[in-house]
C-alpha cells in the first residue's frame, strides 16, 4: 500500500540515515546478473512513496557540483522509431527537481562493422533531443559514456585481437575494432561538441562480462588498448583535429572495476590497482606524458560497489578511495581527480531494503564529498548514483531495483527487455530520492 510517512516513520528514517554515518559500506550486488542464485525473491516491506514531495531529511550538505546520476539512455526511450520526447522531458524535469547537476548516459549504436555512415548517424541522432534540448534546458551537464556499445552486435573481446598496426589517422597500435570505434566516437564528438560536459572512455574494461555462452568471463581489455583509446581522444580534443569541438572537455578513463579480473587458465588474476599501473606504463600514456607534459586524461572513473570491494578485502569507502589515491601517487599522478561514475544499491537483493539504500546513499556522498587533495581540490569530483530508474527484470531473484524512482513496465516488445510507461512518469519515489534531494547545497 502506498502511503506518506507518518511521524513515527519520519523518526525511523532519520535514525536509520544518521546511524548509517557510522558505516561507509553496506552490502550490495554487482550490476552483472548472475546465472544462478539460490536466494528466494524478497518480499517488499519497505515504505513506498508515490509523490516527489516529502518532509526534508536532515544531515550535512555537500557541494551541488558533486551530484551526478546515471540516467535512462535515450536508446531505450524511443516511440515508433523516434525519440520519445515526452518521456525524456519527464526525466530531465524530474532530475532538475532532484538537484542533479551531472547525468551520465551511454551511447549505443546498433550497427556492426559494415554499417554505413548514414545508419550510424541515424542511430546517434536518437540522442539529439536529450543532449541538445533537455539537458541544457534543465541545466544538466552530460557525461557521455562511449563504451563497447558504440559498436553493438560485436563481441567486445575483438578489441583484444591483433594485428595492431599504425593507422594513418589515429596513429600506432590500432586494430580493426579500435578503428571503427574511434571513427564513430569522433563523429559523436563532432556532432555534439560542447554540449557534452565530459567524455567517459569505456566502462569496466578491466573486467568484461561474458559476451557469448562459450566466451571468457571476468577477463579484461589489455590495459595498453584502453590507454591508447584514451590518449587518442585526449590528443584529438586538446592538440588535434577536434580542438574546435571538444578542447577542454574532460576526458575520463572510465569506470575501473574494483574487483579486477579472475584467473584465466594460465593467466593469473589482475587487480584493479595492478591494471591501473599498467595503464600508466603503457606506450600511449608514456609517449603522451613526454610530448604533452601531462598525462592524457582529466579524471579517473571508479566503481566502488561494496560487494566488489570485498573481493579485494576493502571494508570502508574511505579505504577504497585511499587505495586508488595511493596508486595514483606511485605512478606520478597523485592529484588526478577521481570520478565515481557508478555507485548504487539494489533494494531487491537479499534482505536489502529502501531504508538501507537511503542510508547508504547519504553516508557515502557525505564521506566522499568532504575529502580533499593536497592542493585543496576535491578528491572525488563527481559521484554518479546508479541509477535513476529500475530496469528489468522487475521480479524474481535477479530483479534490478537500483533506481531512485520506479517507472511502471507495460506490455510490448522494446529494447532492453521491457517497455516503460510512455510518458515516463514514476509511480514510486524511493526514500533515497529524498536523501539525494536534500543532500546538496542548491
C-alpha positions in Angstrom: 0.0 0.0 0.0 1.3 3.4 -1.0 1.5 6.0 1.9 3.0 9.2 3.0 5.3 8.7 6.0 3.7 9.4 9.4 5.6 10.9 12.4 6.9 7.5 13.6 8.2 6.7 10.2 10.0 10.0 9.8 11.8 9.4 13.0 12.8 6.0 11.8 14.1 7.4 8.6 16.2 10.0 10.3 17.5 7.4 12.8 18.5 5.0 10.1 20.2 7.7 8.0 22.1 9.1 10.9 23.0 5.6 12.1 24.3 4.9 8.6 27.0 7.6 9.1 28.8 5.0 11.3 29.3 2.8 8.3 31.0 3.6 5.0 29.8 0.5 3.2 26.6 -1.6 3.0 26.4 -5.0 1.2 25.1 -4.8 -2.3 25.3 -6.7 -5.6 27.3 -6.1 -8.7 25.4 -4.9 -11.8 26.0 -8.1 -13.7 23.1 -10.5 -13.5 24.4 -13.9 -12.1 23.4 -17.1 -13.9 22.4 -18.8 -10.6 21.5 -17.5 -7.2 19.9 -19.7 -4.6 18.2 -16.9 -2.6 14.4 -16.5 -2.6 12.8 -13.4 -4.0 12.4 -11.0 -1.1 9.1 -9.6 -0.1 8.7 -5.8 -0.5 8.3 -4.5 3.0 9.9 -1.0 2.5 7.8 2.1 2.5 6.6 3.3 -0.9 6.0 7.0 -1.5 4.1 8.0 -4.6 4.9 11.7 -4.9 8.1 13.8 -5.3 7.4 15.9 -2.1 8.1 15.0 1.4 9.5 16.4 4.7 13.1 17.5 4.4 15.5 14.9 5.9 18.3 16.5 8.0 22.0 16.0 7.6 25.2 17.7 6.5 25.2 19.2 3.0 27.6 18.5 0.1 28.6 20.7 -2.9 25.9 20.8 -5.6 28.6 20.2 -8.3 29.2 16.7 -7.0 25.7 15.5 -7.6 25.6 13.0 -10.5 23.1 10.4 -11.6 23.1 7.6 -14.2 20.2 8.3 -16.4 17.9 6.2 -18.7 19.7 6.1 -22.0 17.8 7.7 -25.0 18.4 4.5 -26.9 15.7 2.9 -24.7 13.4 5.9 -24.9 12.0 5.7 -28.4 8.5 5.6 -29.7 7.7 4.3 -33.2 11.3 4.5 -34.1 11.7 8.1 -32.9 12.8 9.7 -29.7 10.1 9.7 -27.0 10.4 13.4 -26.2 7.6 13.3 -23.6 9.5 10.7 -21.6 12.8 12.4 -22.0 11.2 15.7 -20.9 9.9 14.0 -17.8 13.3 12.5 -16.9 15.0 15.9 -17.4 12.5 17.8 -15.4 12.5 15.2 -12.6 16.3 15.3 -12.4 16.2 19.1 -12.2 13.7 18.9 -9.3 16.0 16.4 -7.6 19.0 18.7 -7.8 21.1 16.6 -10.3 23.9 18.6 -11.9 25.6 15.8 -13.9 23.8 13.0 -15.8 25.6 10.0 -17.3 24.1 8.4 -20.5 25.5 5.6 -22.6 25.9 6.0 -26.3 24.5 2.9 -28.0 24.8 2.4 -31.8 23.1 -0.7 -33.1 25.3 -1.1 -36.1 28.0 -3.6 -36.8 31.4 -3.1 -38.6 29.9 -2.8 -42.0 27.1 -0.3 -41.3 27.1 2.8 -43.5 27.7 6.3 -42.2 24.1 7.1 -42.7 23.0 4.2 -40.5 25.5 5.2 -37.8 24.4 8.9 -37.9 20.7 7.9 -37.7 21.5 5.9 -34.5 23.5 8.8 -33.0 20.6 11.2 -33.8 18.4 9.4 -31.3 20.4 11.2 -28.6 19.9 14.7 -30.1 16.8 15.7 -28.2 18.2 14.8 -24.8 21.7 16.2 -25.3 20.8 19.3 -27.3 17.4 20.2 -25.8 16.6 18.6 -22.5 20.0 18.7 -20.8 20.7 22.4 -21.4 17.1 23.4 -20.6 17.3 21.7 -17.2 20.9 22.8 -16.6 22.3 19.2 -16.6 25.8 18.5 -17.7 26.2 15.3 -19.7 28.9 12.7 -19.0 28.7 10.7 -22.2 29.9 7.2 -21.9 31.4 5.8 -25.1 31.5 2.1 -24.3 31.6 -1.1 -26.3 28.0 -0.5 -27.5 29.4 2.2 -29.8 29.8 -1.0 -31.9 26.8 -3.0 -30.9 26.5 -6.6 -32.1 30.2 -7.2 -32.0 31.9 -9.1 -29.1 34.0 -6.6 -27.1 36.8 -9.2 -27.0 37.5 -8.3 -30.6 39.3 -5.2 -29.2 41.9 -7.6 -27.8 42.8 -9.3 -31.1 45.7 -8.3 -33.3 47.2 -7.5 -35.6 47.8 -4.0 -34.2 49.3 -1.6 -36.8 49.8 2.1 -37.3 46.6 3.8 -38.6 47.2 6.8 -40.9 44.7 8.8 -38.9 44.8 7.6 -35.3 48.4 6.5 -35.0 50.1 3.4 -33.7 48.7 0.2 -32.1 45.3 0.1 -33.7 43.3 -3.0 -34.8 40.0 -3.2 -36.8 37.7 -2.9 -33.8 39.6 0.1 -32.5 39.4 1.9 -35.9 35.7 1.5 -36.2 35.1 2.5 -32.6 37.3 5.6 -32.8 35.8 6.7 -36.1 32.3 6.6 -34.5 33.4 8.4 -31.3 34.9 11.2 -33.3 31.7 11.5 -35.3 29.8 11.8 -32.0 32.1 14.5 -30.7 31.9 16.4 -33.9 28.1 16.3 -33.8 27.7 17.4 -30.2 30.8 19.5 -29.4 30.5 21.5 -26.2 27.0 20.0 -25.5 29.0 17.1 -24.0 30.2 18.1 -20.5 32.7 15.2 -20.2 33.5 12.0 -22.1 34.0 8.6 -20.4 36.2 6.2 -22.3 34.9 2.6 -21.9 33.2 1.1 -18.9 34.8 -1.5 -16.6 37.2 -2.5 -19.3 39.4 -4.3 -16.7 36.6 -6.8 -16.1 34.4 -7.7 -19.1 31.1 -9.6 -18.9 30.7 -12.8 -20.9 29.6 -11.9 -24.4 28.8 -15.5 -25.5 27.9 -18.8 -23.9 31.4 -20.1 -24.6 33.3 -16.8 -24.1 35.5 -15.9 -21.3 34.1 -14.2 -18.2 35.9 -11.9 -15.8 38.7 -11.1 -18.3 39.9 -7.7 -19.4 40.8 -5.5 -22.3 44.6 -5.1 -22.4 45.5 -2.1 -20.4 47.6 -0.7 -23.3 44.5 -0.7 -25.5 42.4 1.2 -23.1 45.2 3.7 -22.7 45.6 4.0 -26.4 42.0 5.0 -27.0 42.0 7.4 -24.1 45.2 9.1 -25.2 44.0 9.3 -28.8 40.8 11.1 -27.8 42.7 13.4 -25.4 45.1 14.4 -28.1 42.4 14.9 -30.7 40.4 17.2 -28.4 43.3 19.2 -27.0 46.0 19.4 -29.7 44.5 17.7 -32.7 41.8 17.9 -35.3 38.9 18.1 -32.8 40.2 21.2 -30.9 37.3 23.3 -32.2 34.6 21.0 -30.9 36.0 19.5 -27.6 39.1 21.4 -26.4 38.9 21.4 -22.6 36.2 18.7 -22.4 37.2 16.4 -19.5 38.3 13.0 -20.8 37.7 10.4 -18.1 39.4 7.0 -18.1 36.2 5.2 -17.5 34.8 3.1 -14.7 37.6 1.0 -13.3 36.1 -2.2 -11.8 37.4 -2.7 -8.2 37.4 -6.5 -8.4 39.7 -6.8 -11.3 39.9 -10.0 -13.4 39.6 -13.6 -12.5 42.3 -16.1 -13.3 42.0 -17.3 -16.9 43.8 -20.6 -17.5 47.5 -19.9 -17.2 46.9 -16.2 -16.8 46.6 -15.1 -13.2 44.1 -12.7 -11.8 44.8 -9.0 -12.2 43.7 -6.5 -9.5 42.4 -3.1 -10.4 45.4 -1.5 -8.8 47.9 -3.5 -10.9 45.8 -2.9 -14.0 45.9 0.9 -13.3 49.7 0.8 -13.1 49.8 -1.0 -16.5 47.7 1.8 -18.0 50.2 4.4 -16.8 53.2 2.4 -18.0 51.6 1.8 -21.5 53.4 3.3 -24.5 50.4 5.5 -25.2 50.5 7.1 -21.8 54.3 7.4 -21.5 54.5 9.0 -25.0 51.8 11.4 -24.2 53.4 12.5 -21.0 56.7 13.1 -22.8 55.1 15.1 -25.6 52.3 16.9 -23.8 54.0 17.4 -20.5 51.0 15.8 -18.7 49.1 12.5 -18.6 46.4 12.2 -21.3 43.3 12.2 -19.0 41.3 14.6 -16.8 39.9 12.2 -14.4 39.9 8.5 -13.3 36.5 6.8 -13.3 35.9 4.2 -10.5 33.0 2.0 -9.4 33.4 1.2 -5.6 30.4 -1.1 -5.2 30.8 -2.7 -1.8 30.3 -6.3 -2.9 33.1 -5.9 -5.4 35.4 -4.2 -2.9 35.0 -7.3 -0.7 37.0 -9.3 -3.2 40.0 -7.0 -2.6 39.4 -7.0 1.2 38.3 -3.4 1.4 35.6 -2.7 4.0 35.1 1.1 4.0 34.5 3.7 1.4 37.4 5.8 2.7 39.7 2.8 2.4 38.6 2.2 -1.2 39.5 5.8 -2.3 42.7 5.8 -0.2 43.8 2.7 -2.1 43.2 4.2 -5.5 44.8 7.5 -4.5 47.9 5.7 -3.2 48.3 4.0 -6.6 47.9 7.3 -8.4 50.7 8.8 -6.3 53.0 5.9 -7.1 52.5 6.4 -10.9 53.2 10.1 -10.6 49.6 11.4 -10.9 48.7 12.0 -7.3 46.4 15.0 -7.8 44.2 13.4 -10.5 40.5 13.8 -9.6 38.6 10.6 -9.1 35.1 10.4 -10.7 32.7 7.9 -9.2 30.8 7.1 -12.4 28.7 4.3 -10.8 27.7 3.6 -7.2 24.4 2.1 -6.2 22.3 -0.3 -4.1 19.7 -2.8 -5.3 16.8 -2.9 -2.9 15.6 -6.2 -4.4 18.7 -8.1 -3.4 18.7 -10.5 -0.5 17.5 -8.7 2.7 18.3 -5.2 1.5 15.6 -2.5 1.7 14.8 1.1 0.9 15.8 2.4 4.3 19.3 0.9 4.0 19.6 2.2 0.4 18.7 5.7 1.6 21.2 5.5 4.5 24.0 4.2 2.2 23.4 7.0 -0.3 23.6 9.7 2.3 26.5 8.3 4.2 28.6 7.7 1.1 28.0 11.1 -0.5 28.9 12.9 2.7 32.1 10.9 3.2 33.4 11.3 -0.3 32.3 14.9 -0.8 34.4 16.2 2.1 37.7 14.5 1.1 40.4 17.0 -0.1 43.6 16.7 -2.1 46.8 18.4 -1.1 46.1 21.3 -3.4 42.7 21.9 -1.8 40.6 20.4 -4.7 38.0 17.7 -4.1 39.5 14.2 -4.1 36.2 13.0 -5.7 35.0 15.3 -8.4 31.5 13.9 -9.1 29.5 10.9 -7.8 27.1 9.3 -10.2 24.4 7.3 -8.3 23.4 4.2 -10.1 20.6 4.7 -11.1 17.7 7.0 -12.0 15.2 4.2 -12.6 14.7 0.5 -12.0 15.3 -1.8 -15.0 14.2 -5.3 -15.9 13.7 -7.9 -14.7 11.1 -6.5 -12.4 10.8 -9.5 -10.1 12.5 -12.8 -9.2 15.9 -13.5 -7.8 17.6 -11.2 -10.5 15.3 -8.2 -10.0 17.1 -4.9 -10.7 15.7 -2.3 -8.4 18.5 0.2 -8.2 16.5 3.3 -9.0 15.6 6.4 -7.1 12.4 6.1 -9.0 10.3 3.3 -10.4 8.6 3.8 -13.8 5.9 1.1 -14.5 6.7 -1.5 -17.1 4.0 -2.1 -19.6 3.2 -4.7 -22.3 5.2 -4.5 -25.5 8.5 -5.5 -27.2 11.1 -2.9 -26.5 14.9 -2.7 -26.4 16.3 -3.7 -23.1 13.7 -6.3 -22.4 10.8 -4.2 -21.2 8.6 -1.2 -22.2 8.0 1.6 -19.8 5.0 3.8 -19.3 5.2 6.1 -22.4 5.1 9.4 -20.5 8.0 8.3 -18.2 6.2 9.4 -15.0 7.4 7.5 -12.0 4.9 5.6 -9.9 7.3 5.5 -6.9 9.9 7.8 -5.4 12.1 5.9 -3.0 13.3 7.2 0.3 16.8 7.5 -1.3 15.2 10.1 -3.6 14.6 12.5 -0.7 18.0 11.9 0.8 19.6 12.8 -2.6 17.4 15.8 -3.0 18.2 17.1 0.5 22.0 16.5 0.3 23.2 19.3 -1.9 23.8 23.0 -1.3 21.5 24.2 -4.1 
